[in-house]
Amino acid sequence: MNKMLLASSALVAGVSLINTASANETQIEWSAYTDFNVSSTGVEGNVEGGDTNNGLDFNTNSEIHLNASQTADNGLTYGLHIQLEADQNSTNNTDENHIFIQGDFGKVELGDQDSAGDRMMISGSSVGFQYGMLGNYTGGLSALENEGTLGRTASDFSDSSDATKITYFTPTFNGFKAGVSFAPDGDSGQTASADSTSLENHFDGALNYSGSFNDVSIDAALIGGTHEVPGSGSSDNTYYAVGGGLMVGYAGFKAAVGAIHEDTEDTNEIDTVDVGFSYGTGPWSLAVGAAWSEFDGDNGVNNESIAYSAGVGYEIAPGLSTWAGATVGEYEGGVEDFTNFQTGISVAF
């Protein structure tokens, strides 16, 4: 049924050729999801686009994923991953795509994918509940997230996003794992940069630990990143970020905290801290969280935001779930007090 999600003749032909070449070893998997979201945002300050139009907004978030891999006789595993955006307003229809090669040496990824630092970071939003934390909403807060540091969590550092890059992950040794990424610029896909992009020569890396002791799980991370931000004339400004986090779990409960410091030369500094708590039992998931962020601009512009959120989710049936979440907070120097409520339903296969 999943393969019917994309039944174009070109893709079907490609899949058939691969299966013919190695029917017993090739793994091909299609998956898809669609979220239907209902949201409402209200602000105290006079900010254009801050309040939800007419008090209510409907939006969707849909993706189709293809994963394919094969293991050679020598033990080398290789494959690809593609994420296709399926919403009507998506003009750049591919979200992420990369190829990978994996073996005893670790794993190498080549293509458009989040960096090692982003994917290995532990923060308050790592507690495992998608809609209970500030910044994880599909919509709703999107208009407010342009307001300086509002809507940031400790995982939201400048990590090169899905820019085309090379990433390497080490094997796991006694619970420890490291990763590093390099992107020459901020472009992705087929774009070949002729001029300056949003960033240049981005490097980031992370060190993770994951283990358990007497039924208590522990996950920890340290991350760092740097790149050049093209400035006026021939000068560039150096950006760097350092941070980390810790998550502890026991008997369905999870608690996590994250912190990050960001500094862009001759521009600004940003400090962010977040915490999250969650509990899951049977089909139910509950989470609460808080995020604090402070922005200090070299031009004298300073602001501070703090937000609190809570959410609950319920799995109605396999692949069918619903949720509701709310966020309240204050953004000094911007929208002042704000509130957000969101609910929805998701189908995923």
Contacts in CASP RR format, 6 or more apart in sequence:
PFRMAT RR
TARGET T0000
AUTHOR 0000-0000-0000
METHOD contacts of the structure
MODEL  1
MNKMLLASSALVAGVSLINTASANETQIEWSAYTDFNVSSTGVEGNVEGG
DTNNGLDFNTNSEIHLNASQTADNGLTYGLHIQLEADQNSTNNTDENHIF
IQGDFGKVELGDQDSAGDRMMISGSSVGFQYGMLGNYTGGLSALENEGTL
GRTASDFSDSSDATKITYFTPTFNGFKAGVSFAPDGDSGQTASADSTSLE
NHFDGALNYSGSFNDVSIDAALIGGTHEVPGSGSSDNTYYAVGGGLMVGY
AGFKAAVGAIHEDTEDTNEIDTVDVGFSYGTGPWSLAVGAAWSEFDGDNG
VNNESIAYSAGVGYEIAPGLSTWAGATVGEYEGGVEDFTNFQTGISVAF
1 349 0 8 1.000
2 29 0 8 1.000
2 30 0 8 1.000
2 31 0 8 1.000
2 32 0 8 1.000
2 349 0 8 1.000
3 12 0 8 1.000
3 15 0 8 1.000
3 30 0 8 1.000
5 30 0 8 1.000
5 32 0 8 1.000
5 64 0 8 1.000
6 30 0 8 1.000
6 64 0 8 1.000
6 66 0 8 1.000
6 84 0 8 1.000
15 28 0 8 1.000
18 26 0 8 1.000
18 28 0 8 1.000
18 68 0 8 1.000
18 70 0 8 1.000
19 26 0 8 1.000
19 28 0 8 1.000
22 70 0 8 1.000
25 70 0 8 1.000
25 71 0 8 1.000
26 68 0 8 1.000
26 69 0 8 1.000
26 70 0 8 1.000
27 67 0 8 1.000
27 68 0 8 1.000
27 69 0 8 1.000
27 70 0 8 1.000
28 66 0 8 1.000
28 67 0 8 1.000
28 68 0 8 1.000
29 66 0 8 1.000
29 67 0 8 1.000
29 68 0 8 1.000
30 64 0 8 1.000
30 65 0 8 1.000
30 66 0 8 1.000
31 64 0 8 1.000
31 65 0 8 1.000
31 67 0 8 1.000
31 348 0 8 1.000
31 349 0 8 1.000
32 62 0 8 1.000
32 63 0 8 1.000
32 64 0 8 1.000
32 65 0 8 1.000
32 86 0 8 1.000
32 348 0 8 1.000
32 349 0 8 1.000
33 62 0 8 1.000
33 63 0 8 1.000
33 346 0 8 1.000
33 347 0 8 1.000
33 348 0 8 1.000
33 349 0 8 1.000
34 60 0 8 1.000
34 61 0 8 1.000
34 62 0 8 1.000
34 86 0 8 1.000
34 346 0 8 1.000
34 347 0 8 1.000
34 348 0 8 1.000
35 60 0 8 1.000
35 61 0 8 1.000
35 62 0 8 1.000
35 138 0 8 1.000
35 344 0 8 1.000
35 345 0 8 1.000
35 346 0 8 1.000
36 58 0 8 1.000
36 60 0 8 1.000
36 344 0 8 1.000
36 345 0 8 1.000
36 346 0 8 1.000
37 58 0 8 1.000
37 59 0 8 1.000
37 60 0 8 1.000
37 61 0 8 1.000
37 137 0 8 1.000
37 138 0 8 1.000
37 139 0 8 1.000
37 140 0 8 1.000
37 342 0 8 1.000
37 343 0 8 1.000
37 344 0 8 1.000
38 56 0 8 1.000
38 57 0 8 1.000
38 58 0 8 1.000
38 342 0 8 1.000
38 343 0 8 1.000
38 344 0 8 1.000
39 52 0 8 1.000
39 56 0 8 1.000
39 57 0 8 1.000
39 59 0 8 1.000
39 137 0 8 1.000
39 139 0 8 1.000
39 140 0 8 1.000
39 340 0 8 1.000
39 341 0 8 1.000
39 342 0 8 1.000
40 52 0 8 1.000
40 55 0 8 1.000
40 56 0 8 1.000
40 57 0 8 1.000
40 140 0 8 1.000
40 340 0 8 1.000
40 341 0 8 1.000
40 342 0 8 1.000
41 50 0 8 1.000
41 51 0 8 1.000
41 52 0 8 1.000
41 57 0 8 1.000
41 140 0 8 1.000
41 141 0 8 1.000
41 143 0 8 1.000
41 144 0 8 1.000
41 338 0 8 1.000
41 339 0 8 1.000
41 340 0 8 1.000
42 50 0 8 1.000
42 51 0 8 1.000
42 52 0 8 1.000
42 55 0 8 1.000
42 338 0 8 1.000
42 339 0 8 1.000
42 340 0 8 1.000
43 50 0 8 1.000
43 51 0 8 1.000
43 144 0 8 1.000
43 335 0 8 1.000
43 336 0 8 1.000
43 337 0 8 1.000
43 338 0 8 1.000
44 335 0 8 1.000
44 336 0 8 1.000
44 337 0 8 1.000
44 338 0 8 1.000
45 334 0 8 1.000
45 335 0 8 1.000
45 336 0 8 1.000
45 337 0 8 1.000
47 143 0 8 1.000
47 144 0 8 1.000
47 147 0 8 1.000
47 334 0 8 1.000
47 335 0 8 1.000
49 143 0 8 1.000
50 143 0 8 1.000
50 144 0 8 1.000
50 335 0 8 1.000
50 338 0 8 1.000
52 140 0 8 1.000
57 139 0 8 1.000
57 140 0 8 1.000
59 138 0 8 1.000
59 139 0 8 1.000
59 140 0 8 1.000
60 87 0 8 1.000
61 87 0 8 1.000
61 138 0 8 1.000
61 139 0 8 1.000
62 85 0 8 1.000
62 86 0 8 1.000
62 87 0 8 1.000
63 83 0 8 1.000
63 84 0 8 1.000
63 85 0 8 1.000
63 86 0 8 1.000
63 95 0 8 1.000
64 83 0 8 1.000
64 84 0 8 1.000
64 86 0 8 1.000
65 81 0 8 1.000
65 82 0 8 1.000
65 83 0 8 1.000
65 84 0 8 1.000
66 80 0 8 1.000
66 81 0 8 1.000
66 82 0 8 1.000
66 84 0 8 1.000
67 80 0 8 1.000
67 81 0 8 1.000
68 79 0 8 1.000
68 80 0 8 1.000
69 77 0 8 1.000
69 78 0 8 1.000
69 79 0 8 1.000
69 80 0 8 1.000
70 77 0 8 1.000
70 78 0 8 1.000
70 79 0 8 1.000
71 77 0 8 1.000
72 78 0 8 1.000
75 103 0 8 1.000
76 101 0 8 1.000
76 102 0 8 1.000
76 103 0 8 1.000
77 101 0 8 1.000
77 102 0 8 1.000
77 103 0 8 1.000
78 99 0 8 1.000
78 100 0 8 1.000
78 101 0 8 1.000
78 102 0 8 1.000
79 99 0 8 1.000
79 100 0 8 1.000
79 101 0 8 1.000
80 97 0 8 1.000
80 98 0 8 1.000
80 99 0 8 1.000
80 100 0 8 1.000
81 96 0 8 1.000
81 97 0 8 1.000
81 98 0 8 1.000
81 99 0 8 1.000
81 100 0 8 1.000
81 113 0 8 1.000
82 94 0 8 1.000
82 96 0 8 1.000
82 97 0 8 1.000
83 94 0 8 1.000
83 95 0 8 1.000
83 96 0 8 1.000
83 97 0 8 1.000
84 93 0 8 1.000
84 94 0 8 1.000
84 95 0 8 1.000
85 92 0 8 1.000
85 93 0 8 1.000
85 94 0 8 1.000
85 95 0 8 1.000
94 112 0 8 1.000
94 189 0 8 1.000
95 162 0 8 1.000
96 112 0 8 1.000
96 113 0 8 1.000
96 114 0 8 1.000
96 162 0 8 1.000
97 111 0 8 1.000
97 112 0 8 1.000
97 113 0 8 1.000
97 189 0 8 1.000
98 109 0 8 1.000
98 110 0 8 1.000
98 111 0 8 1.000
98 112 0 8 1.000
98 113 0 8 1.000
99 109 0 8 1.000
99 110 0 8 1.000
99 111 0 8 1.000
100 107 0 8 1.000
100 108 0 8 1.000
100 109 0 8 1.000
100 110 0 8 1.000
101 107 0 8 1.000
101 108 0 8 1.000
102 108 0 8 1.000
104 171 0 8 1.000
105 171 0 8 1.000
106 168 0 8 1.000
106 169 0 8 1.000
106 170 0 8 1.000
106 171 0 8 1.000
107 168 0 8 1.000
107 169 0 8 1.000
108 166 0 8 1.000
108 167 0 8 1.000
108 168 0 8 1.000
109 166 0 8 1.000
109 167 0 8 1.000
109 168 0 8 1.000
109 169 0 8 1.000
110 166 0 8 1.000
111 164 0 8 1.000
111 165 0 8 1.000
111 166 0 8 1.000
111 189 0 8 1.000
112 162 0 8 1.000
112 163 0 8 1.000
112 164 0 8 1.000
112 165 0 8 1.000
112 188 0 8 1.000
112 189 0 8 1.000
113 162 0 8 1.000
113 165 0 8 1.000
113 167 0 8 1.000
114 159 0 8 1.000
114 161 0 8 1.000
114 162 0 8 1.000
115 159 0 8 1.000
115 160 0 8 1.000
115 165 0 8 1.000
115 167 0 8 1.000
115 181 0 8 1.000
115 183 0 8 1.000
115 202 0 8 1.000
115 204 0 8 1.000
115 205 0 8 1.000
116 167 0 8 1.000
116 168 0 8 1.000
116 169 0 8 1.000
116 179 0 8 1.000
116 180 0 8 1.000
116 181 0 8 1.000
116 204 0 8 1.000
116 205 0 8 1.000
116 206 0 8 1.000
117 159 0 8 1.000
117 179 0 8 1.000
117 181 0 8 1.000
117 204 0 8 1.000
117 205 0 8 1.000
117 206 0 8 1.000
117 223 0 8 1.000
117 224 0 8 1.000
117 225 0 8 1.000
118 155 0 8 1.000
118 157 0 8 1.000
118 159 0 8 1.000
118 161 0 8 1.000
118 204 0 8 1.000
119 206 0 8 1.000
120 177 0 8 1.000
120 179 0 8 1.000
120 205 0 8 1.000
120 206 0 8 1.000
120 207 0 8 1.000
120 208 0 8 1.000
120 221 0 8 1.000
120 223 0 8 1.000
121 154 0 8 1.000
121 155 0 8 1.000
121 157 0 8 1.000
121 206 0 8 1.000
121 221 0 8 1.000
121 223 0 8 1.000
121 243 0 8 1.000
121 244 0 8 1.000
121 245 0 8 1.000
122 208 0 8 1.000
122 219 0 8 1.000
122 220 0 8 1.000
122 221 0 8 1.000
122 244 0 8 1.000
122 245 0 8 1.000
122 246 0 8 1.000
122 247 0 8 1.000
122 256 0 8 1.000
122 258 0 8 1.000
123 153 0 8 1.000
123 154 0 8 1.000
123 155 0 8 1.000
123 244 0 8 1.000
123 245 0 8 1.000
123 256 0 8 1.000
123 257 0 8 1.000
123 258 0 8 1.000
123 260 0 8 1.000
123 274 0 8 1.000
124 133 0 8 1.000
124 153 0 8 1.000
124 154 0 8 1.000
124 155 0 8 1.000
124 245 0 8 1.000
124 247 0 8 1.000
124 256 0 8 1.000
124 257 0 8 1.000
124 258 0 8 1.000
124 274 0 8 1.000
124 275 0 8 1.000
124 276 0 8 1.000
124 289 0 8 1.000
124 291 0 8 1.000
125 133 0 8 1.000
125 134 0 8 1.000
125 135 0 8 1.000
125 136 0 8 1.000
125 153 0 8 1.000
125 154 0 8 1.000
125 155 0 8 1.000
125 256 0 8 1.000
125 274 0 8 1.000
125 276 0 8 1.000
126 155 0 8 1.000
126 219 0 8 1.000
126 247 0 8 1.000
126 256 0 8 1.000
127 133 0 8 1.000
127 247 0 8 1.000
127 254 0 8 1.000
127 255 0 8 1.000
127 256 0 8 1.000
127 276 0 8 1.000
127 277 0 8 1.000
127 278 0 8 1.000
127 287 0 8 1.000
128 254 0 8 1.000
128 278 0 8 1.000
128 285 0 8 1.000
128 287 0 8 1.000
129 278 0 8 1.000
129 285 0 8 1.000
129 286 0 8 1.000
129 287 0 8 1.000
129 311 0 8 1.000
129 313 0 8 1.000
130 136 0 8 1.000
130 323 0 8 1.000
131 137 0 8 1.000
131 311 0 8 1.000
131 313 0 8 1.000
131 323 0 8 1.000
131 324 0 8 1.000
131 325 0 8 1.000
131 342 0 8 1.000
132 287 0 8 1.000
132 288 0 8 1.000
132 289 0 8 1.000
132 309 0 8 1.000
132 310 0 8 1.000
132 311 0 8 1.000
132 323 0 8 1.000
132 325 0 8 1.000
133 153 0 8 1.000
133 274 0 8 1.000
133 276 0 8 1.000
133 287 0 8 1.000
133 289 0 8 1.000
133 291 0 8 1.000
133 309 0 8 1.000
134 141 0 8 1.000
134 151 0 8 1.000
134 153 0 8 1.000
134 274 0 8 1.000
134 289 0 8 1.000
134 290 0 8 1.000
134 291 0 8 1.000
134 307 0 8 1.000
134 308 0 8 1.000
134 309 0 8 1.000
134 327 0 8 1.000
135 141 0 8 1.000
135 145 0 8 1.000
135 151 0 8 1.000
135 152 0 8 1.000
135 153 0 8 1.000
135 156 0 8 1.000
135 291 0 8 1.000
137 327 0 8 1.000
137 340 0 8 1.000
137 342 0 8 1.000
138 342 0 8 1.000
139 342 0 8 1.000
140 340 0 8 1.000
140 342 0 8 1.000
141 150 0 8 1.000
141 151 0 8 1.000
141 327 0 8 1.000
141 340 0 8 1.000
144 150 0 8 1.000
144 151 0 8 1.000
144 331 0 8 1.000
144 335 0 8 1.000
144 338 0 8 1.000
144 340 0 8 1.000
145 151 0 8 1.000
145 152 0 8 1.000
147 305 0 8 1.000
147 331 0 8 1.000
147 334 0 8 1.000
147 335 0 8 1.000
148 295 0 8 1.000
148 303 0 8 1.000
148 305 0 8 1.000
149 270 0 8 1.000
149 272 0 8 1.000
149 293 0 8 1.000
149 294 0 8 1.000
149 295 0 8 1.000
149 303 0 8 1.000
149 304 0 8 1.000
149 305 0 8 1.000
150 293 0 8 1.000
150 305 0 8 1.000
150 307 0 8 1.000
150 331 0 8 1.000
150 334 0 8 1.000
150 335 0 8 1.000
150 338 0 8 1.000
151 291 0 8 1.000
151 293 0 8 1.000
151 305 0 8 1.000
151 307 0 8 1.000
152 270 0 8 1.000
152 272 0 8 1.000
152 291 0 8 1.000
152 293 0 8 1.000
152 305 0 8 1.000
153 272 0 8 1.000
153 274 0 8 1.000
153 291 0 8 1.000
154 243 0 8 1.000
154 244 0 8 1.000
154 245 0 8 1.000
154 258 0 8 1.000
154 259 0 8 1.000
154 260 0 8 1.000
154 272 0 8 1.000
154 273 0 8 1.000
154 274 0 8 1.000
154 291 0 8 1.000
155 258 0 8 1.000
155 260 0 8 1.000
156 272 0 8 1.000
157 223 0 8 1.000
157 225 0 8 1.000
157 241 0 8 1.000
157 243 0 8 1.000
157 260 0 8 1.000
157 262 0 8 1.000
158 199 0 8 1.000
158 227 0 8 1.000
158 239 0 8 1.000
158 241 0 8 1.000
158 262 0 8 1.000
159 202 0 8 1.000
159 204 0 8 1.000
159 225 0 8 1.000
160 181 0 8 1.000
160 183 0 8 1.000
160 186 0 8 1.000
160 199 0 8 1.000
160 202 0 8 1.000
160 204 0 8 1.000
160 227 0 8 1.000
161 186 0 8 1.000
162 188 0 8 1.000
163 183 0 8 1.000
163 185 0 8 1.000
163 186 0 8 1.000
163 187 0 8 1.000
163 188 0 8 1.000
163 199 0 8 1.000
163 202 0 8 1.000
164 183 0 8 1.000
164 186 0 8 1.000
164 187 0 8 1.000
164 188 0 8 1.000
164 189 0 8 1.000
165 181 0 8 1.000
165 182 0 8 1.000
165 183 0 8 1.000
165 202 0 8 1.000
166 181 0 8 1.000
166 182 0 8 1.000
166 183 0 8 1.000
167 179 0 8 1.000
167 180 0 8 1.000
167 181 0 8 1.000
167 182 0 8 1.000
168 179 0 8 1.000
168 180 0 8 1.000
168 181 0 8 1.000
169 177 0 8 1.000
169 178 0 8 1.000
169 179 0 8 1.000
170 177 0 8 1.000
170 178 0 8 1.000
170 179 0 8 1.000
171 177 0 8 1.000
172 210 0 8 1.000
175 209 0 8 1.000
175 210 0 8 1.000
175 211 0 8 1.000
176 207 0 8 1.000
176 208 0 8 1.000
176 209 0 8 1.000
177 207 0 8 1.000
177 208 0 8 1.000
177 209 0 8 1.000
177 210 0 8 1.000
178 205 0 8 1.000
178 206 0 8 1.000
178 207 0 8 1.000
178 208 0 8 1.000
179 205 0 8 1.000
179 206 0 8 1.000
179 207 0 8 1.000
180 203 0 8 1.000
180 204 0 8 1.000
180 205 0 8 1.000
180 206 0 8 1.000
181 202 0 8 1.000
181 203 0 8 1.000
181 204 0 8 1.000
181 205 0 8 1.000
182 201 0 8 1.000
182 202 0 8 1.000
182 203 0 8 1.000
183 199 0 8 1.000
183 202 0 8 1.000
183 227 0 8 1.000
184 193 0 8 1.000
184 200 0 8 1.000
184 201 0 8 1.000
184 202 0 8 1.000
185 193 0 8 1.000
185 197 0 8 1.000
185 199 0 8 1.000
185 200 0 8 1.000
185 201 0 8 1.000
186 193 0 8 1.000
186 197 0 8 1.000
186 198 0 8 1.000
186 199 0 8 1.000
186 200 0 8 1.000
186 202 0 8 1.000
187 193 0 8 1.000
187 197 0 8 1.000
196 230 0 8 1.000
196 231 0 8 1.000
197 230 0 8 1.000
198 229 0 8 1.000
198 230 0 8 1.000
199 227 0 8 1.000
199 228 0 8 1.000
199 229 0 8 1.000
199 230 0 8 1.000
199 239 0 8 1.000
200 227 0 8 1.000
200 228 0 8 1.000
200 229 0 8 1.000
200 230 0 8 1.000
200 236 0 8 1.000
201 227 0 8 1.000
201 228 0 8 1.000
202 225 0 8 1.000
202 226 0 8 1.000
202 227 0 8 1.000
203 225 0 8 1.000
203 226 0 8 1.000
203 227 0 8 1.000
204 223 0 8 1.000
204 224 0 8 1.000
204 225 0 8 1.000
204 226 0 8 1.000
204 241 0 8 1.000
205 223 0 8 1.000
205 224 0 8 1.000
205 225 0 8 1.000
206 221 0 8 1.000
206 222 0 8 1.000
206 223 0 8 1.000
206 224 0 8 1.000
207 221 0 8 1.000
207 222 0 8 1.000
207 223 0 8 1.000
208 219 0 8 1.000
208 220 0 8 1.000
208 221 0 8 1.000
209 218 0 8 1.000
209 219 0 8 1.000
209 220 0 8 1.000
209 221 0 8 1.000
210 217 0 8 1.000
210 218 0 8 1.000
210 219 0 8 1.000
211 217 0 8 1.000
211 218 0 8 1.000
211 219 0 8 1.000
212 218 0 8 1.000
215 250 0 8 1.000
215 251 0 8 1.000
216 248 0 8 1.000
216 249 0 8 1.000
216 250 0 8 1.000
217 247 0 8 1.000
217 248 0 8 1.000
217 249 0 8 1.000
217 250 0 8 1.000
218 246 0 8 1.000
218 247 0 8 1.000
218 248 0 8 1.000
218 249 0 8 1.000
219 246 0 8 1.000
219 247 0 8 1.000
219 248 0 8 1.000
220 244 0 8 1.000
220 245 0 8 1.000
220 246 0 8 1.000
220 247 0 8 1.000
221 244 0 8 1.000
221 245 0 8 1.000
221 246 0 8 1.000
222 243 0 8 1.000
222 244 0 8 1.000
222 245 0 8 1.000
223 241 0 8 1.000
223 242 0 8 1.000
223 243 0 8 1.000
223 244 0 8 1.000
223 260 0 8 1.000
224 240 0 8 1.000
224 241 0 8 1.000
224 242 0 8 1.000
224 243 0 8 1.000
225 240 0 8 1.000
225 241 0 8 1.000
225 242 0 8 1.000
226 238 0 8 1.000
226 239 0 8 1.000
226 240 0 8 1.000
226 241 0 8 1.000
227 238 0 8 1.000
227 239 0 8 1.000
228 236 0 8 1.000
228 237 0 8 1.000
228 238 0 8 1.000
228 239 0 8 1.000
229 236 0 8 1.000
229 237 0 8 1.000
229 238 0 8 1.000
229 239 0 8 1.000
229 264 0 8 1.000
229 265 0 8 1.000
229 267 0 8 1.000
230 236 0 8 1.000
231 237 0 8 1.000
237 264 0 8 1.000
237 265 0 8 1.000
237 266 0 8 1.000
237 267 0 8 1.000
238 264 0 8 1.000
238 265 0 8 1.000
239 262 0 8 1.000
239 263 0 8 1.000
239 264 0 8 1.000
239 265 0 8 1.000
240 262 0 8 1.000
240 263 0 8 1.000
241 260 0 8 1.000
241 261 0 8 1.000
241 262 0 8 1.000
241 263 0 8 1.000
242 260 0 8 1.000
242 261 0 8 1.000
243 258 0 8 1.000
243 259 0 8 1.000
243 260 0 8 1.000
243 261 0 8 1.000
244 258 0 8 1.000
244 259 0 8 1.000
244 260 0 8 1.000
245 256 0 8 1.000
245 257 0 8 1.000
245 258 0 8 1.000
245 259 0 8 1.000
246 256 0 8 1.000
246 257 0 8 1.000
246 258 0 8 1.000
247 254 0 8 1.000
247 255 0 8 1.000
247 256 0 8 1.000
247 257 0 8 1.000
248 254 0 8 1.000
248 255 0 8 1.000
248 256 0 8 1.000
249 255 0 8 1.000
252 279 0 8 1.000
252 280 0 8 1.000
252 281 0 8 1.000
253 277 0 8 1.000
253 278 0 8 1.000
253 279 0 8 1.000
253 280 0 8 1.000
254 276 0 8 1.000
254 277 0 8 1.000
254 278 0 8 1.000
254 279 0 8 1.000
255 275 0 8 1.000
255 276 0 8 1.000
255 277 0 8 1.000
256 275 0 8 1.000
256 276 0 8 1.000
256 277 0 8 1.000
257 273 0 8 1.000
257 274 0 8 1.000
257 275 0 8 1.000
257 276 0 8 1.000
258 273 0 8 1.000
258 274 0 8 1.000
258 275 0 8 1.000
259 271 0 8 1.000
259 272 0 8 1.000
259 273 0 8 1.000
259 274 0 8 1.000
260 271 0 8 1.000
260 272 0 8 1.000
261 269 0 8 1.000
261 270 0 8 1.000
261 271 0 8 1.000
262 269 0 8 1.000
262 270 0 8 1.000
262 271 0 8 1.000
262 272 0 8 1.000
263 269 0 8 1.000
263 270 0 8 1.000
266 298 0 8 1.000
267 297 0 8 1.000
267 298 0 8 1.000
268 295 0 8 1.000
268 296 0 8 1.000
268 297 0 8 1.000
268 298 0 8 1.000
269 295 0 8 1.000
269 296 0 8 1.000
269 297 0 8 1.000
270 293 0 8 1.000
270 294 0 8 1.000
270 295 0 8 1.000
270 296 0 8 1.000
271 293 0 8 1.000
271 294 0 8 1.000
272 291 0 8 1.000
272 292 0 8 1.000
272 293 0 8 1.000
272 294 0 8 1.000
273 291 0 8 1.000
273 292 0 8 1.000
273 293 0 8 1.000
274 289 0 8 1.000
274 290 0 8 1.000
274 291 0 8 1.000
274 292 0 8 1.000
275 289 0 8 1.000
275 290 0 8 1.000
276 287 0 8 1.000
276 288 0 8 1.000
276 289 0 8 1.000
276 290 0 8 1.000
277 287 0 8 1.000
277 288 0 8 1.000
277 289 0 8 1.000
278 285 0 8 1.000
278 286 0 8 1.000
278 287 0 8 1.000
278 288 0 8 1.000
279 285 0 8 1.000
279 286 0 8 1.000
279 287 0 8 1.000
280 286 0 8 1.000
282 315 0 8 1.000
283 314 0 8 1.000
283 315 0 8 1.000
283 316 0 8 1.000
284 312 0 8 1.000
284 313 0 8 1.000
284 314 0 8 1.000
285 312 0 8 1.000
285 313 0 8 1.000
285 314 0 8 1.000
286 310 0 8 1.000
286 311 0 8 1.000
286 312 0 8 1.000
286 313 0 8 1.000
287 310 0 8 1.000
287 311 0 8 1.000
287 312 0 8 1.000
288 308 0 8 1.000
288 309 0 8 1.000
288 310 0 8 1.000
288 311 0 8 1.000
289 308 0 8 1.000
289 309 0 8 1.000
289 310 0 8 1.000
290 306 0 8 1.000
290 307 0 8 1.000
290 308 0 8 1.000
290 309 0 8 1.000
291 305 0 8 1.000
291 306 0 8 1.000
291 307 0 8 1.000
292 304 0 8 1.000
292 305 0 8 1.000
292 306 0 8 1.000
293 304 0 8 1.000
293 305 0 8 1.000
293 306 0 8 1.000
294 302 0 8 1.000
294 303 0 8 1.000
294 304 0 8 1.000
295 301 0 8 1.000
295 302 0 8 1.000
295 303 0 8 1.000
295 304 0 8 1.000
296 302 0 8 1.000
303 331 0 8 1.000
303 332 0 8 1.000
303 333 0 8 1.000
303 334 0 8 1.000
304 331 0 8 1.000
304 332 0 8 1.000
305 329 0 8 1.000
305 330 0 8 1.000
305 331 0 8 1.000
305 332 0 8 1.000
306 329 0 8 1.000
306 330 0 8 1.000
307 327 0 8 1.000
307 328 0 8 1.000
307 329 0 8 1.000
307 330 0 8 1.000
308 327 0 8 1.000
308 328 0 8 1.000
308 329 0 8 1.000
309 325 0 8 1.000
309 326 0 8 1.000
309 327 0 8 1.000
309 328 0 8 1.000
310 325 0 8 1.000
310 326 0 8 1.000
311 323 0 8 1.000
311 324 0 8 1.000
311 325 0 8 1.000
311 326 0 8 1.000
312 323 0 8 1.000
312 324 0 8 1.000
312 325 0 8 1.000
313 321 0 8 1.000
313 322 0 8 1.000
313 323 0 8 1.000
313 324 0 8 1.000
314 321 0 8 1.000
314 322 0 8 1.000
314 323 0 8 1.000
315 321 0 8 1.000
316 322 0 8 1.000
319 346 0 8 1.000
319 347 0 8 1.000
319 348 0 8 1.000
319 349 0 8 1.000
320 345 0 8 1.000
320 346 0 8 1.000
320 347 0 8 1.000
321 345 0 8 1.000
321 346 0 8 1.000
321 348 0 8 1.000
322 343 0 8 1.000
322 344 0 8 1.000
322 345 0 8 1.000
322 346 0 8 1.000
323 343 0 8 1.000
323 344 0 8 1.000
323 346 0 8 1.000
324 341 0 8 1.000
324 342 0 8 1.000
324 343 0 8 1.000
324 344 0 8 1.000
325 341 0 8 1.000
325 342 0 8 1.000
325 343 0 8 1.000
326 339 0 8 1.000
326 340 0 8 1.000
326 341 0 8 1.000
326 342 0 8 1.000
327 338 0 8 1.000
327 339 0 8 1.000
327 340 0 8 1.000
327 341 0 8 1.000
328 337 0 8 1.000
328 338 0 8 1.000
328 339 0 8 1.000
328 340 0 8 1.000
329 337 0 8 1.000
329 338 0 8 1.000
329 339 0 8 1.000
330 336 0 8 1.000
330 337 0 8 1.000
330 338 0 8 1.000
331 338 0 8 1.000
END
